[in-house]
Amino acid sequence: MNDRIIHVIGASGRSGRSLCRALHARGYRVVPIVRDPARLPPDDRYAADARVADVSGPAKVLVRALSDARHIVNTAHARHTGAILNAAPPHATLIGLGSTRKFTRWPDAHGTGVLAGEQALMTSRRPGIMLHPTMIYGATGEDNVQRLARLLKFLPIVPLPQGGTALVQPIHQDDVTAALIAAIDRATSGKLDAPGSMVIAGPQAMAYRDFVQGVAKAAGLGKRPILSLPAAALMAITPLAARLPGLPRIGRDEIRRLMEDKAFDITPMRTVLGVDPRPLKDGLTQLFARD
């Protein structure tokens, strides 16, 4: 069995594409598992090895796509972990992307799916790890920082629940990729011998209002005054604002999550994976210089 072959599920997504390119650059052979090969960039050399399978489709198709897998990385939604484990060869390790949404006080389908996927990995006793990133920014076409920047262009004053004092800890896509590669390196060197999970995040938590100001500055928009409003008032306003052309849609669930802290200890990320994430200022500079 060749430990330099990595099967990547969700290879056409933002995190999957970033990972595949980084693995290929490091000399790994990448086997992309995708629903639609046309979504893979044709100039990426690994695209020629693509296999078609839908993790929510017929099990036998996924079994066939993973039949020779030694190390599998799932960058699709973590809720598919159980199906992937059932389809994978018994000797294969699994590295997956979850989400810190699993910690939310307001459970939704996304968060409960992550919890179910993590539970499936833990009870499988299979060597592997699930990495739980906070808000990811910096990927081509991502819709977190860019959407906020588009919104700030329309807003001379930024209304936020509780004045935007809740904490966030965004992580750059390149640091997510680095964490995945570090986990893969551990798997290929035999250092993953049991299932586990780990949060991956930026270097420090900050108030959401400071995150907003950082995005505004990096996007060349200038500082924006913050207006503290009750969450109920914001939830009442957003359906009306959504009717204005050019404004991004903001859901009630998003407003609710702006009121809970998302701050995490990343000591394991640094000590076990050896990844020291970049400060937000550096990541935003990199992002807007590219755009």
Protein Blocks (a to p, Z undefined) as FASTA:
>chain_A
ZZkbccdehklmmklmmmmmmmmmnopacddddfblmlpcfklmklmmpccddfklcfkl
mmmmmmmpfbdcdfbdfklmmmmmmmpcfkbccdddddfklmpcbdcfklmmmmmmmmmm
mmnopacddddddddehiehiaklmmmmmmmmmmmbacdehhlpaccddddfklmmmmmm
mmmmmmmnopacbdcddddddfbdcdfklmmmmmmmmnonopaddddddfklmmmmmmmm
mmpghiacddfklmmmmmpccdddfklmmmmnopacddfklmmmmmmmmZZ
